[in-house]
Amino acid sequence: MDKPIRLGKAALAVVAAAIVGAGLIAVFSSSDNGPEPGGVPATEPALLTDPAEVAGQFLAAWAAADGTRAQSLVAGPQAAAAKAIADWWAQLEVASVDFVAGEPEVGAGTARVPFRATVAIGDTGQWVYESALQLVLRGDGWLVEWAPATIHPSLTGGDRLELLEEWPERGLITDASGRALVQSAPTVVVGLIPERVASRPDVAAAMAEHLDVSRETIDAVLDRPGVQPDWFLPVANVAREAYVDIRPALYPVAGIAFRLTAGRVPIEGSPAAPLLGTTGEITAELLTELGPPYAAGSTVGRSGLERAFEAQLAGTPTKTVVLRRGDGSAATLKSFPGVPAADMRTTLDLEVQRAAEYVLATSELPASLVAVDIPTGAIRAVASTPATGFNRAVGGRYPPGS
């Protein structure tokens, strides 16, 4: 190996360097617009007499994600070469790549050009691997002899590269003594599809009765700027057991829809549910706010402490570059460890919290309760009724003891 050839996808002019016999560097340029006037069309094999130049131009095209130019330098199935390069960029979420080309090893009608690829996988990290271009002499010119191993030396026919993502198990929210206030469980997301809603009052009445969701919440979800008619808009998460009971009442209401997912629910008794918050599928707004590594379909904290402490409770995913064989087997080529999730310990006391909610459950009027440990100032319970809408215990301003 020798000096690096810096080849980035974003460059308008891509420069490829090939190492030649005396250790000098010969630089070859190609643009995103294809060959210079007088050159060959991008879909026809280019006849270049120097294997180093062929290797340099092929790597430059690869680094620019220019499959058309790359396939013009290939002997064999050109379309396969262009598709393989496009798949490599997309499947691995490649942000950029640097190639370092070695000195050509020339034989009788064949040549081998080793190279090192330094691949930036999204914003996750770098994957460095070594491979080689196999070249063949056709007439007076050299071409890359295409094979899956051109992309990576372990690839054969029927194989592919994949980037797998695995999030850590979400951290727990606990009371002051470490007792869990939430648990992971199969849940059902109850939501709305705007174009199917025939009557907002019917939707609001059904959700208020069975989910304690207010009409204001329904209006806020449906009237949010940018909402599309065919979107699924999450409203509430319920445990699978609860879903079985409420489905017969909610399913007939036009516009209400359901999605099965893995989510979080408060432990039995629903202690401090509004304060703890909910998790669910990421919204478009949260995706914009949080950015990578989140993606469409990610599970995030949607409200309460789950949302406020998302980074701590979620951690970050482990990403793994995998070689998937044609027979379904897999081998790990590179792993990028994520950050483990961490539990969040509150100052709440489970017994005090349950007692507070038991007391408020008998109130026919809106009410709230915050229990404070006088010597330490620690909050031991936070409760509010009704359970939906404005949370008086958190957002209200009242004199102590009122």
Number of C-alpha atoms within 10 A of each C-alpha: 12 15 14 17 24 17 23 21 21 12 12 12 16 23 21 29 27 31 23 16 11 7 12 11 17 13 15 17 15 20 17 16 11 17 15 11 7 6 10 14 15 17 17 14 22 22 18 16 15 16 28 31 22 27 31 26 24 25 29 30 29 28 28 26 23 21 23 21 28 28 29 25 28 26 20 15 12 20 15 15 25 20 13 19 21 15 16 18 20 14 14 19 17 17 17 20 23 20 25 23 28 23 20 24 15 14 11 7 11 17 21 21 24 18 24 19 22 17 21 18 20 14 11 18 13 18 16 14 14 14 17 19 27 21 27 22 21 15 9 9 15 27 29 27 19 21 21 17 16 19 21 19 14 16 17 15 10 11 18 21 23 20 17 15 16 12 18 17 14 22 20 22 23 20 21 17 12 17 15 17 24 23 15 16 15 14 21 23 25 23 21 24 20 21 13 14 17 12 11 17 12 15 19 19 15 19 24 16 13 15 20 16 20 19 17 12 15 19 12 11 17 19 11 9 8 9 15 13 14 11 12 21 21 21 19 18 25 22 20 16 11 14 18 11 11 16 14 10 12 22 14 10 18 18 20 22 21 19 13 14 17 18 23 23 22 22 14 9 11 15 26 23 21 23 18 23 19 23 23 23 21 20 19 12 10 15 17 12 10 14 10 12 15 17 16 10 11 13 19 24 24 20 17 16 20 24 16 14 16 20 16 17 24 23 18 21 21 17 20 19 20 19 21 17 17 12 8 9 10 15 13 14 14 16 16 16 14 16 15 18 20 18 17 18 16 19 17 25 23 21 12 15 22 17 15 22 21 14 11 18 16 9 12 9 10 13 15 21 20 17 17 15 12 8 6 7 10 15 17 20 25 26 29 25 22 20 19 16 15 16 19 20 19 15 8 10 8 10 6 6 6 6
